């Protein structure tokens, strides 16, 4: 057995059917899985990164960026749905890669998912702290700015972000059933506020704010006139600053907003009827959120000029001030805080399930798969409570968002490749849900994801490379020697 040894499909199915003490508890029904997806999807990507992507990259055309990002998600989501219904095991893309491409690729994607979920939690926690401070202002209280920002933004430490990560980690340790109930309530509140924002804001849209819908890009104009070659433009400072290149880069940035259905797949082992529930949860949450995202982005950029959102971590409050419904501002802020809370909760849950699976396979120390009496991987929750808190307390939200986006796109690309591999190597295995139009859908998923990855800043690639290099050191120093499959 080598580093590319694969877990058998039969062993994974057997693992999925295990119940009782020492296994994850069957908690989620079909609509519970949809709520899990919506809980993770609608959050910082919508309430915070929409304004940032509009101001820095796409202008009002950020609505188109959401459509492009949704296409990539749709292709990847259909591939996820096939895997999740066929292999309802915790671990998401890590588990699917183990079955199709072998242990080494599985390790890379598992390590990548840690980056995705942990930093997603931190990103949302940073935005959560800004809105929490807005709520305090209603009661004539305020947190000093040095305790709302990390040192890279002129502050000292983001204390509220650290506190919320710790509280939700403790809730997850308490139990999955309790966490699911809290998430369901928060999702209802969150969807309500998005619908209210769209409905009330629509009548206050100023058409001048949508003109031009796609702001001009200096570099693109130079390419048209022959002053700059297309190759030179791709590596220039002009790429990604408005124009169509800006729409593409914004799609890569806001792609972060769609990672919720990925989190649904990490809970596959806790689904009551995964064969039906997993495709329903993944695709259902994706459709609901895409419609809301496009409408929300259109209204947001119609209420206020997109340049106003530059560096604004709370663009919704800024734009909503234009509506005249000032009496709803406090309710809006409370609901956004509730929405952010559900995102952090689901991301922390997803991350712990990935580490649980990797530990069960021997690639990480046994402590990460130890379950409490309430059947939760509590030691993993504690470790990442500290890890995520440090990122939330000290790293700027825009840097975190880019890092999460590239990690997510990388994971989606490998899942699409996995479908192609499994269709070729094991065409006759039972598939409760089948990805349609194979190989077209997986190939399109790979292409769209790679295009969005290429459009992200160079810094995102550098950070991903550093993170993966650290993962390789851990794999060859520890995981390869302790792998249960190889031993």
N, C-alpha and C positions, 0 to 999 in steps of 0.2 A: 504494500500500500504506500502511495506517495502523496505529495502535496495536492494532487489533483484527484484524489479518491473521492467518490461520491456516496452520499447516503442513499439507500434504496428507497423507492417510493413506498414499498410495503411497510418498511420500518417506520416511516413518517406517518403513514395512515394509522398504524398500530399505536403510535405515540399519541396521535390526535384523539383516539378513542378511550384513552386511559382516564379513569375517574377515581375520586376518593382522596384520601389523605396523601399529601405529597404531590398533588397535581393542582393546576389552576382551576378555579371554580367556574362552572357553566353559568354565566350571568346574563348575557346579552341576547335579546330577541331581535327580529329584523329591524323594527323601528328604533330599537335601542342602538343598533349599529349605525343607522342613519344619523341619529342624534350624536353618536360618537364622532362621525365624520364631519357633520356640520359644526359640532363643538370645536373641532380642531381647525377646520377650514376658515371660518369667519373669525378674523381676529386682527392681529397687527398688520397682516398683508393688506387688509381692507382699510382699517381705520387709520393706519399710520403710513405704510409704504405706498399707498395709492397717491397721497399728496407728494411724497418725496419723489416718486417715479415721474409724476406729472411735471414737477418743478425742474427736475434735473435732466430728464430724458425725452419724454414723449409729448408734453403739453396736454391739451384736451384729448389727444389721441390715445391716452392711456387706456381708454375704454377698448380700443382696438387691441392693445397689448394684452388685455385680459382675455379677449377672444382667441388670440394666438396661443397664449399660455394654456387656455382651456382645451384647445385642439391637441396639444402635446399631452395634456392630462387625460383626455378622452382615450387616445390610443393606448397610453400606458395603463389607464384605469381598466380597460377591457382585458389587458394581459394580466393585471393583478387579480381581476375577478375570476379568471380561469384558474390561476394558481391557488387562490384562497379557498375556492370551493372544492378543489381537488386535494389540497394539502392544508387542511384547517389546523395548522400548528403555529404556535407563537414564534415570532422571529421575522415575519414578513419577507422582504427580499433576501435577507440572509439565508433563510431556510430554503427558498426557491433556488437560489444559486448553488447551495450545497447539493441539491438533488440533480441539477442540470450541468453545472460547470466545475464542480469539485470544491474541495475544502479551501484551497488557497484563494480562489475567487470569492468564496463565501466569507472568508475572513475579511477580505478587502471591503466587501459591501457591508458586512456587519459593523466594521470599524467606521465606515462612512456614515452609516445610520446613526451611530452615536453622535457624530458631528451634527447630523441633521436634526435629531430630536432635542439634544441637549442645548444646542445653540438656538433652536426655535423657541424653546422655553425661555431662554435668557432674553431673546429679542422682544418677546411679548411682555416679559416682566418689566423691561425698561419703559415701554410705552404705558403699561399699567400704572407705573409710578407717576407719570406725568398727569394722567387723568385723575389719579387719586389726589394729587395736589390741587387740581382744579375743584374737586369736590370739597376739600378742606376750605377753600377760599369762600365757598358759599356760607360757611359758618365763621367767616372772618379769621380763619387760621391759615397758616402757610408753612411749608417745610423750607428751610433755608436752601438756596440754590446749590450750595456746595454739597448738600446731602441728597441731591436729586440727579447728579451727574458724576460720571467717573473722572479720573484725573486727565484723560485725553480730551475731555470736553470742558476743562476749566473748573471742575469740581473736585471733590475728594472721594466720595463713595455714594452709590445710589442705594440708600437704606431701604426705602419701600419695596424696591425690586427684590432685594434679598429676603425681606420678611415674607412676601407672598409666595416665593419659591419654597421656603421652609414650611409654611403652613400647609400648602397643598401636598408637599411630600409626606407630611405627617398624616394627612387625610388618606392618601394612597396606602400607607402602611396600615391604617385602621381597617380598610377593607374595600374590595372592588365594588360590591353591592352599594355601599354608602357613596362611593365616588360616582357611580353611574347615576344615582338619584340626584346628586348635586349637579352633575353635568346636564341632565335632562331639564332641570329647572332653569339653569343658566342659558341653555340653548333657546328655550322658549322666549326668554327675555331678550336675547341677542337678536333673533330673527325679527322680533317685534320692532325693535328700534331701527333696524335696517329698513324695514317696510315703511315705518313712519317717516324716516329721513327722506326716502324716495318720494313718497306720496306728498308730503308737505313741501319739500324742496323743489319739486318739479315746477310748480307755478311761479317760483321766484328765479328761475333760470334767466340769466342775461345773455342773449344770443351773441353779444359782443365778446363774451369770454370764450366762445367757441370759434372765434375767427382770428387767425386761421386755425382750423382743427388740427392740422399737422404743421407746427412751426417750422420755418425753413432751417436747414442745416447748411452751414457755410461750406463744409467740405463736399457735400453732395452737389452744391451749385458749382463748385470748382471742378468737380469731375465732369459735369455736363459741359462746361465751357472748355475743357481740355487743359486747364491749368494744373490739374492734379490727377495722377493715375489712380485707378480703382484700387490697385494693390497698396499704394502709398496711403490712400484714404483709410483702408482697413486698420492700419497701425498708427494713424494720426490721432491727435487730440480731438479732432472734429467728430470722429466716429462715436455714435451714441448720444450726441448732444443735439436732440431734436431731429427732425426729418424721419425717414423710414428706418434709418439705423437706430435712432432713438426709440422708435416704437418697438424694435426688436430687443434692444437692451432693456427697456422697461418690462418687456414680456419675461425676460430672464429674471429680473428683479422681483416682479410681482408673482412669478411662478411659486415663490415661497408661500403665497397665500393658498395654494391648492394642495398642500401636502397632507390634508386631513384624511383623504381616502387611503393613503399609505398607512396612517395610524390605525385605521379600521382593520387592515390586514394583520397588524400585530396582535389584535385581540381575537384572532380566528379560533384559537384553542378555548376561548371562553364564551364562544357563541353556542346558543342552544341548538340551532339547526344550521350549521355553517354552509351546507350545500346550497340552500336557498338564501339564507340570510346574508352571506358575504357578498355575492354579486349585487343583491338589493341594496345593501348598505353602502358599498363602494360607488356604484353607478348613480344611485338615488341621491346621495349627498353631493356628488359632483355636479349633477344637473341643477339641483336646487341652488347651489351656491354660484354657479356660473351666471345664471340669469340675474341673481341679485347683484353680483359683482359688476357686470356691465352697466346696469341701470344706475347703480350707486356711483360709479366712476363718472358717468355722464352728468349726473346731477351735481356732484362735488365740484367738477371743473366748470360747471355752468353758473354756480352760485358765486364763485370767487375766481379772480384771475389766477392761473396756475403758478405764476411766479411768486405769489404770496406764500405758497406752501413750502418754499425753500427752507430747509432746516426746521420745519414745523413738525413736531412729533404728535400733535393733536389737531390735524387739519379739519376733522369733522366739527369740532367746536368752533373753529375759526369760520368755516363756511356756513354753519347753521345760524350764526349770528346775523346773517343777511336775510333770514326768512321773516323776522319779526315775531316769531313764536318764542319769545324769551322765557316765558313761563315754563317751557318744556326743557330748558337747558339743563337744569339739575337732574331731571328724570333721564335725560339723554346721557349725561355723564355717568350716572349710577348704572345704567344698562350697559354702557360700553365697558365699564369696569367689570361687570358680571360676565360679559362676553369674553374679555381678555382672560378672565380667571378660568373659564372652561377650556380655552386653548392651552394654557400652561398645564392644566390638569391632564388633558389627553396626551400632550407631548411627553410629559413625565411618565405617564403610564406606558406609552409606546416604547420609550427608551428602555424602561426596566424590563419589558418583555423580550426585547432583542438581547440584552445582556443575560437574561434568564436562559434563553435558548443556547447562546454561545457557551455559557457555563455548563449546561446539561451535556453538551458535546465535548467538554473537557478543554475547550479553547481558552477559557478563563477560569480562575480559581473557583472552587466549589461554593464558596460563600455567596456568590452572585445568584445561585439557583436555590439557596436555602429558603424555604417558605415558613412563614409564621403560622400560628394556629388558625389564623383567618385566611390562609392560603394566598398570601401576598409575598413577593420577593423583597422583603423589608430591608435587607442589607444593601441591596442595589439602590433602593430608594434613598437610603441614608447617604451613601457615597455620592450619588448625583445631586442630592440636596446641597452638598458642599460645593461640588464642581460647578453646577449651574449657577449657584449663588455668586461665586467669584466672577463669572463672566457677566452676569446681570449687574453686578455692582461696579464693574470697572471698564467695560468695553462699550463703545458707541453703537447705537442701534443700527445705523446704516452699514457699518462693517459686518455686524452679525448677520444682517439680512442677506448680504451678498454671499457670505460663507455658507449659509443654509441653502440658498438657491442652487449653488453649484453641487453641493452634496446630494440634494434631492434629485436633480437632473441626472447625475451619475447613477443613482440607484434605479431610477426609472429606465434608463438605457439598458442596464443589465437585465432587468426583468423582461423587457421586450425581447432581448437576445435569448433569454432563457426559454421563452415560449417557442421560438424557432428551433432551438436545440431539442426540446422535449417532443415537439411534433415529429421531428426527424428520427430521434432515437427510440421513442416509445409511443408510436401512433395509436396503439390499441388500448391504452390505459383509460379507465373510466374518467370522464370529464363531465361533472354535473352542469357546468357552464363552459361553453366553448367560445373563445375569442373569434368573432366573425372575420371573414375575408383574410385568412392567413395565407400567404406571408405579408399581404399588403399592409394590414393594420400594425403589426409589430415593426415592420420596416419604416413606415411613416412615423411611428412613435420614436424610433431611434433617430431618424433624420431631424425631426422637429426639436427633440431634446438636445442633440448635438449643436444645432444652429443656435439655440438659446445659450448653451454653454459657451460657445465661441464668442457670443456678443457680450458676455460678462467681463468686467474689468480684469486686467492682468493680475492684480493683487489677489483676486479670488482664486485663480489657478495656483499662484504661489503658495497660498495658505493651505489649499487642498493638498498640494504636493508635500508640504511639510507634515501635515497631519497623517497622510498615508505612509510617509517614510517612517514616522514614529510607530505606526501600526505594524509595519513590516519588521521592525526591530523586535517588537513584542511577540509577533508571530513566531519568528525563528528562534527567539531566546526562550520562549515559554510554550506557546500554543502547540507548535508542531510536536514537541516532546510529550505533551500531555493529552493529545487528541485521542479520544476513545475509539474513533474509527480506525486510526492508524495503530492502535495498541490492542 
